[in-house]
């Protein structure tokens, strides 16, 4: 159930009017979600759900309490408010409390298309049926998940602020596997506009990867030059621009003596990383963390760490202005983008990686992650793909991956979603070619 701006504002104000707390923040949101799942070259499940919820957080004498409701009638809202107040009185003092925001101005960012939320089941089934037929023709077993959703919600504070946003998203992931289970391909894409999601491409790319990864050979683990497809790059490259963790020595952007690396060259000089809520491909929330109006903000420009995110509490502690954090991520090159063909042609010896899986943080201070390759790794020699290889486990620092001297080439950014999120987010990420990537052991994963 997608609430209008007027409905959200009315419900939030009603909850705020019910509380006698010193300060409060109320929010309400709704979702309309539908899906179609397929497996073993056949339709599996189809469903739809609608949901609404409201939440209120109050502060009484500096103590905080929160409660929520899944019904929006007055009695349910009243119970949530009473419960939040009860919990606040029982809680310890919230040492990081800062007063809720007063009135702010938000510039709308778009990202909602009604046709995405209301996609017809027949149209969706026809798109999936074409993928299934393609799998059968290639003698490949296909499975995947197609989902579409719309969200709408608003947040209001006792001090007079209110913001509202609607968004939509449609996503399709497809796994294509050989009948003998020895090769696999995967592809995932999403968009806020259903008309811009190329479902045929998703199916075709997954099948091609499954076919190209048959009869994989064993290659010793070690340090290799690597080309990361946009999916692999997006799976692995994760940023945390939080100033507090950097100031406290818990971040890759920390420096000795309680300092940070602001102003230092931390990445290849071609690399820019920024957040832009009005980017046409990845429009995002006009409200950033803590409700601060979002802005286009560079965190890395030409390889230099330019900004960190100071939340309202930490900004107060450090006597700095609060800054908006990222609402999306765009990674791009300031130089001419290289094509995938150019990267392959320019590689003497190395590997092409399609995606990563089961990625876990190892050391936040060096942005070190471990995980597995999956659904296609290929050996390149003398500018040509020679043969597929078996999967690896990796241990790789993102800081070292993008460091000056390690990046060979950067492609054109593409809207990609991390495969572990099942298409529930998006960023603009390019293919990246690097000199050194650390594979620690072999993996039996396909």
C-alpha positions as CSV (number, residue, x, y, z in Angstrom):
1,X,0.0,0.0,0.0
2,X,1.6,3.2,-1.2
3,X,0.6,6.2,0.9
4,X,0.4,9.7,-0.5
5,X,2.5,12.6,0.9
6,X,-0.7,14.0,2.5
7,X,-1.5,10.7,4.1
8,X,2.0,10.2,5.5
9,X,2.1,13.7,6.9
10,X,-1.3,13.3,8.5
11,X,-0.4,10.0,10.2
12,X,3.0,11.4,11.4
13,X,1.4,14.5,12.9
14,X,-1.3,12.4,14.6
15,X,1.4,10.3,16.3
16,X,3.4,13.4,17.3
17,X,0.3,15.0,18.7
18,X,-0.4,11.9,20.9
19,X,2.9,12.2,22.8
20,X,3.9,14.5,25.6
21,X,7.6,13.6,25.3
22,X,10.3,16.2,25.2
23,X,11.2,15.3,21.7
24,X,10.0,12.8,19.1
25,X,10.3,11.6,15.6
26,X,7.5,9.7,13.7
27,X,7.6,7.8,10.5
28,X,5.2,5.9,8.3
29,X,5.8,3.9,5.2
30,X,4.2,1.4,2.8
31,X,5.3,-1.2,0.3
32,X,3.9,-3.0,-2.6
33,X,6.0,-6.0,-3.5
34,X,5.5,-8.7,-6.2
35,X,7.7,-11.5,-7.5
36,X,7.9,-14.4,-9.9
37,X,10.4,-17.2,-9.2
38,X,11.6,-19.9,-11.7
39,X,13.8,-23.0,-11.3
40,X,14.7,-26.1,-13.3
41,X,13.4,-24.3,-16.5
42,X,9.9,-23.9,-15.1
43,X,7.8,-21.4,-13.1
44,X,8.0,-21.9,-9.4
45,X,6.2,-19.3,-7.3
46,X,4.4,-16.0,-7.9
47,X,3.1,-13.7,-5.2
48,X,2.3,-10.2,-4.1
49,X,2.1,-8.4,-0.8
50,X,1.2,-5.0,0.5
51,X,2.2,-3.7,3.9
52,X,2.2,-0.5,5.9
53,X,3.9,0.3,9.2
54,X,4.4,3.3,11.5
55,X,7.1,4.0,14.0
56,X,7.7,6.6,16.7
57,X,10.8,7.4,18.7
58,X,10.5,9.6,21.8
59,X,12.9,11.1,24.3
60,X,11.9,11.8,27.9
61,X,14.5,13.4,30.1
62,X,17.1,12.4,27.6
63,X,16.0,8.7,27.6
64,X,14.9,7.1,24.4
65,X,12.2,4.6,23.5
66,X,10.8,3.3,20.2
67,X,7.8,1.3,19.1
68,X,6.0,0.5,15.9
69,X,2.6,-0.6,14.6
70,X,1.4,-2.4,11.5
71,X,-2.1,-1.0,11.7
72,X,-2.7,2.7,11.1
73,X,-6.0,3.1,13.0
74,X,-6.0,5.5,15.9
75,X,-6.0,2.8,18.6
76,X,-2.9,1.1,17.1
77,X,-1.0,4.4,16.8
78,X,-1.9,5.3,20.4
79,X,-0.6,1.9,21.6
80,X,2.7,2.5,19.8
81,X,3.1,6.0,21.3
82,X,2.3,4.7,24.8
83,X,4.8,1.8,24.4
84,X,7.5,4.1,23.2
85,X,7.0,6.4,26.2
86,X,7.0,3.4,28.6
87,X,10.3,2.1,27.2
88,X,11.9,5.6,27.3
89,X,11.2,5.8,31.0
90,X,12.8,2.4,31.6
91,X,15.9,3.2,29.5
92,X,19.3,4.7,30.4
93,X,20.1,8.2,29.2
94,X,20.8,8.4,25.5
95,X,24.3,9.9,25.6
96,X,24.3,10.5,21.9
97,X,20.9,12.3,21.7
98,X,20.7,15.5,19.7
99,X,17.4,17.4,19.2
100,X,15.5,16.3,16.1
101,X,15.7,18.5,13.1
102,X,13.7,21.6,12.5
103,X,12.2,22.4,9.1
104,X,14.5,21.5,6.2
105,X,14.2,21.9,2.4
106,X,14.5,18.8,0.2
107,X,14.9,18.8,-3.5
108,X,12.9,15.9,-5.1
109,X,15.1,13.2,-6.7
110,X,12.7,11.1,-8.7
111,X,13.1,7.4,-9.1
112,X,9.5,6.3,-9.1
113,X,7.6,4.9,-12.1
114,X,4.1,3.6,-11.6
115,X,4.4,1.0,-14.4
116,X,7.2,-0.7,-12.4
117,X,5.1,-1.2,-9.4
118,X,2.1,-2.4,-11.3
119,X,3.8,-4.6,-13.8
120,X,1.3,-7.1,-15.3
121,X,1.8,-10.7,-14.4
122,X,1.3,-11.8,-18.0
123,X,4.1,-9.4,-19.2
124,X,6.4,-10.6,-16.5
125,X,5.7,-14.3,-17.3
126,X,6.3,-13.8,-21.0
127,X,9.8,-12.3,-20.3
128,X,10.7,-15.2,-18.1
129,X,9.3,-17.7,-20.5
130,X,11.7,-16.4,-23.2
131,X,14.6,-16.9,-20.8
132,X,13.5,-20.4,-20.0
133,X,13.2,-21.2,-23.8
134,X,16.7,-19.8,-24.3
135,X,18.0,-22.1,-21.5
136,X,16.3,-25.2,-23.0
137,X,17.7,-24.4,-26.5
138,X,21.2,-24.2,-25.0
139,X,20.6,-27.4,-22.9
140,X,21.2,-25.3,-19.8
141,X,19.1,-25.4,-16.6
142,X,17.9,-22.0,-15.6
143,X,16.7,-20.5,-12.4
144,X,16.0,-16.9,-11.3
145,X,14.1,-14.3,-9.3
146,X,12.1,-11.4,-10.8
147,X,10.8,-8.9,-8.3
148,X,9.2,-5.5,-8.4
149,X,8.3,-3.1,-5.6
150,X,7.3,0.4,-4.7
151,X,7.8,2.1,-1.5
152,X,6.4,5.4,-0.1
153,X,7.0,6.9,3.3
154,X,7.4,10.0,5.3
155,X,9.2,11.2,8.5
156,X,8.3,14.1,10.8
157,X,9.8,15.5,13.9
158,X,8.4,17.3,16.9
159,X,10.5,20.3,15.9
160,X,8.7,20.8,12.6
161,X,10.6,18.8,9.9
162,X,8.9,16.5,7.4
163,X,10.2,14.6,4.3
164,X,8.5,12.2,1.9
165,X,9.7,10.0,-0.9
166,X,8.4,7.4,-3.3
167,X,10.6,4.9,-5.1
168,X,10.3,1.9,-7.4
169,X,12.5,-1.0,-8.4
170,X,12.4,-4.0,-10.6
171,X,15.1,-6.6,-10.6
172,X,15.9,-9.9,-12.4
173,X,18.7,-12.3,-11.5
174,X,19.3,-15.5,-13.5
175,X,21.5,-18.5,-12.8
176,X,22.2,-20.8,-15.7
177,X,23.9,-24.2,-15.0
178,X,25.0,-27.1,-17.1
179,X,23.0,-30.3,-16.5
180,X,26.1,-32.0,-15.2
181,X,26.6,-29.3,-12.6
182,X,30.1,-28.5,-13.7
183,X,29.6,-25.0,-15.1
184,X,27.4,-22.0,-14.2
185,X,26.6,-18.5,-15.3
186,X,24.9,-15.6,-13.5
187,X,23.7,-12.2,-14.4
188,X,21.7,-9.6,-12.5
189,X,20.4,-6.1,-13.3
190,X,17.7,-3.8,-12.0
191,X,16.2,-0.4,-12.6
192,X,13.6,1.9,-11.2
193,X,11.9,2.0,-14.6
194,X,10.6,-1.4,-15.8
195,X,11.0,-0.2,-19.4
196,X,14.7,0.1,-19.0
197,X,15.3,-3.4,-17.6
198,X,16.6,-5.6,-20.4
199,X,15.3,-9.0,-19.3
200,X,16.5,-10.7,-22.5
201,X,20.0,-9.5,-21.9
202,X,20.0,-10.9,-18.3
203,X,19.0,-14.4,-19.5
204,X,21.4,-14.3,-22.5
205,X,24.4,-13.3,-20.4
206,X,23.8,-15.9,-17.8
207,X,23.5,-18.7,-20.5
208,X,26.6,-17.5,-22.3
209,X,28.7,-17.5,-19.1
210,X,27.5,-21.1,-18.3
211,X,28.5,-22.2,-21.8
212,X,31.9,-20.5,-21.7
213,X,32.8,-21.9,-18.2
214,X,32.5,-25.6,-19.2
215,X,35.5,-27.8,-18.7
216,X,37.2,-25.5,-16.2
217,X,40.9,-26.2,-15.4
218,X,42.7,-26.0,-12.1
219,X,45.0,-23.0,-11.7
220,X,47.2,-22.5,-8.6
221,X,46.1,-19.8,-6.2
222,X,48.3,-16.8,-5.9
223,X,48.6,-13.1,-6.9
224,X,47.3,-12.4,-10.5
225,X,46.5,-9.5,-12.7
226,X,42.7,-9.4,-12.8
227,X,39.8,-7.8,-14.8
228,X,36.7,-7.4,-12.6
229,X,33.5,-7.2,-14.5
230,X,31.1,-4.5,-13.2
231,X,29.2,-7.2,-11.2
232,X,32.4,-8.4,-9.5
233,X,33.7,-4.9,-8.8
234,X,30.3,-3.9,-7.3
235,X,30.2,-7.1,-5.2
236,X,33.6,-6.4,-3.6
237,X,34.1,-2.6,-3.5
238,X,32.4,-1.3,-0.4
239,X,33.0,2.1,1.1
240,X,32.5,3.5,4.6
241,X,32.9,7.2,4.7
242,X,32.0,7.6,8.4
243,X,34.2,10.3,10.1
244,X,33.7,8.8,13.5
245,X,35.3,5.5,12.7
246,X,38.1,7.3,11.0
247,X,38.7,9.6,13.9
248,X,38.6,6.7,16.3
249,X,41.2,4.7,14.4
250,X,38.8,2.0,13.1
251,X,38.7,2.9,9.4
252,X,41.0,2.6,6.4
253,X,40.9,6.4,6.4
254,X,42.4,6.7,9.9
255,X,45.9,8.1,10.4
256,X,48.2,8.0,13.4
257,X,47.5,10.3,16.3
258,X,43.7,10.4,16.0
259,X,44.0,12.0,12.6
260,X,42.4,11.0,9.2
261,X,43.7,10.7,5.7
262,X,41.6,13.7,4.4
263,X,43.6,15.4,1.7
264,X,45.8,12.4,1.0
265,X,45.9,10.4,-2.2
266,X,44.5,7.0,-1.3
267,X,43.3,5.7,-4.7
268,X,44.5,5.8,-8.3
269,X,44.6,9.4,-9.5
270,X,41.9,8.6,-12.1
271,X,39.3,7.4,-9.5
272,X,36.4,9.6,-8.4
273,X,33.8,8.4,-5.9
274,X,30.8,10.5,-5.2
275,X,27.1,10.5,-4.2
276,X,24.5,12.3,-6.2
277,X,20.8,11.9,-5.4
278,X,19.8,13.4,-8.7
279,X,21.9,11.1,-10.9
280,X,19.5,10.0,-13.7
281,X,20.4,6.3,-13.5
282,X,20.5,5.9,-9.7
283,X,18.3,8.6,-8.2
284,X,18.2,8.4,-4.5
285,X,16.6,9.8,-1.3
286,X,16.7,13.6,-1.0
287,X,17.2,13.1,2.8
288,X,20.6,11.7,3.8
289,X,21.5,10.2,7.2
290,X,19.9,11.9,10.3
291,X,17.4,13.6,7.9
292,X,20.0,16.1,6.6
293,X,19.2,17.2,3.0
294,X,21.2,15.2,0.6
295,X,23.8,16.8,-1.7
296,X,26.0,15.8,-4.5
297,X,29.2,15.2,-2.6
298,X,32.6,13.9,-3.6
299,X,34.3,11.6,-1.2
300,X,37.3,10.9,-3.5
301,X,38.3,13.2,-6.3
302,X,41.2,12.2,-8.6
303,X,42.3,9.7,-6.0
304,X,42.4,12.1,-3.1
305,X,40.1,11.6,0.0
306,X,38.1,14.8,-0.1
307,X,35.3,14.3,2.4
308,X,34.0,12.1,5.3
309,X,30.5,12.0,6.6
310,X,30.0,13.8,10.0
311,X,26.7,12.7,11.5
312,X,25.0,15.2,13.8
313,X,26.2,13.8,17.1
314,X,29.8,13.3,16.0
315,X,29.9,16.7,14.3
316,X,28.8,18.2,17.6
317,X,31.6,16.3,19.5
318,X,34.2,17.5,17.0
319,X,32.8,21.1,16.7
320,X,32.3,20.6,13.0
321,X,29.2,21.1,10.8
322,X,27.1,18.0,10.2
323,X,27.4,16.8,6.6
324,X,25.2,14.5,4.5
325,X,26.4,11.0,4.0
326,X,26.1,9.1,0.8
327,X,22.6,8.2,-0.6
328,X,24.1,6.3,-3.5
329,X,27.6,5.5,-4.9
330,X,29.0,6.5,-8.3
331,X,32.6,5.3,-9.1
332,X,34.0,6.6,-12.3
333,X,37.3,7.5,-14.0
334,X,38.4,11.0,-14.8
335,X,40.3,9.6,-17.8
336,X,38.8,8.0,-20.9
337,X,37.0,4.8,-20.1
338,X,38.4,1.5,-21.5
339,X,36.1,-1.1,-23.0
340,X,36.2,-4.7,-21.8
341,X,37.7,-5.8,-25.2
342,X,40.5,-3.3,-24.7
343,X,41.2,-4.6,-21.2
344,X,41.4,-8.2,-22.4
345,X,43.5,-7.3,-25.5
346,X,46.0,-5.4,-23.3
347,X,46.5,-8.2,-20.7
348,X,49.5,-10.4,-21.1
349,X,48.5,-12.9,-18.5
350,X,45.7,-12.8,-15.9
351,X,42.1,-13.6,-15.0
352,X,38.7,-12.4,-15.8
353,X,36.2,-12.6,-12.9
354,X,32.5,-12.3,-13.4
355,X,31.3,-12.0,-9.8
356,X,32.0,-12.7,-6.1
357,X,30.0,-14.5,-3.4
358,X,29.9,-15.0,0.4
359,X,31.9,-11.8,0.9
360,X,32.8,-11.1,4.5
361,X,34.8,-8.3,6.2
362,X,38.1,-9.4,7.8
363,X,39.8,-6.1,8.8
364,X,37.9,-2.8,8.7
365,X,41.1,-0.8,9.1
366,X,42.4,-2.0,5.8
367,X,39.1,-2.7,4.1
368,X,40.1,-6.3,3.8
369,X,37.5,-8.8,2.6
370,X,37.4,-12.5,1.9
371,X,35.0,-14.4,-0.3
372,X,34.7,-16.7,-3.3
373,X,34.6,-16.3,-7.1
374,X,31.5,-17.8,-8.6
375,X,29.8,-18.4,-12.0
376,X,32.7,-17.9,-14.3
377,X,36.5,-17.2,-14.1
378,X,38.6,-17.3,-17.2
379,X,42.3,-17.3,-17.9
380,X,43.7,-14.7,-20.3
381,X,47.0,-14.9,-22.1
382,X,48.4,-12.7,-24.8
383,X,45.2,-10.6,-25.1
384,X,42.8,-13.5,-25.5
385,X,40.6,-15.5,-23.3
386,X,42.1,-19.0,-23.3
387,X,40.0,-21.2,-21.1
388,X,37.8,-21.2,-17.9
389,X,39.4,-22.0,-14.5
390,X,38.1,-23.4,-11.2
391,X,37.0,-21.0,-8.5
392,X,39.1,-19.4,-5.8
393,X,38.8,-18.0,-2.3
394,X,40.3,-14.5,-2.1
395,X,41.6,-12.2,0.6
396,X,41.8,-8.7,-0.8
397,X,41.9,-5.2,0.6
398,X,39.8,-2.7,-1.3
399,X,42.3,0.0,-0.3
400,X,45.1,-2.0,-2.0
401,X,42.9,-2.9,-5.0
402,X,42.3,0.7,-5.9
403,X,45.7,2.0,-4.7
404,X,48.0,4.2,-6.9
405,X,50.0,2.0,-9.1
406,X,47.7,-1.1,-9.0
407,X,44.9,0.1,-11.3
408,X,45.6,-0.6,-15.0
409,X,42.3,0.5,-16.6
410,X,38.8,1.6,-15.7
411,X,35.6,1.0,-17.7
412,X,32.4,3.0,-18.2
413,X,30.2,2.9,-15.1
414,X,27.1,0.7,-15.3
415,X,24.1,0.5,-13.1
416,X,24.8,-2.7,-11.1
417,X,23.5,-4.3,-7.9
418,X,25.5,-6.4,-5.5
419,X,24.6,-10.0,-6.1
420,X,24.3,-10.7,-2.3
421,X,21.5,-8.1,-2.1
422,X,19.3,-9.9,-4.7
423,X,19.0,-6.7,-6.6
424,X,17.7,-4.5,-3.8
425,X,20.1,-1.7,-4.3
426,X,22.1,-0.1,-7.1
427,X,25.3,1.9,-7.8
428,X,27.2,3.0,-10.8
429,X,30.3,0.8,-11.0
430,X,32.7,0.2,-13.9
431,X,34.8,-2.8,-14.9
432,X,38.3,-2.5,-13.4
433,X,41.6,-4.0,-14.4
434,X,44.3,-4.3,-11.7
435,X,47.9,-5.5,-11.6
436,X,47.5,-7.6,-8.4
437,X,44.6,-9.5,-6.8
438,X,45.1,-12.0,-4.1
439,X,43.6,-15.5,-4.4
440,X,44.4,-17.5,-1.3
441,X,43.1,-21.0,-2.1
442,X,41.0,-23.1,-4.4
443,X,37.2,-23.4,-4.0
444,X,34.9,-26.2,-5.0
445,X,32.1,-23.7,-5.7
446,X,30.7,-23.6,-9.3
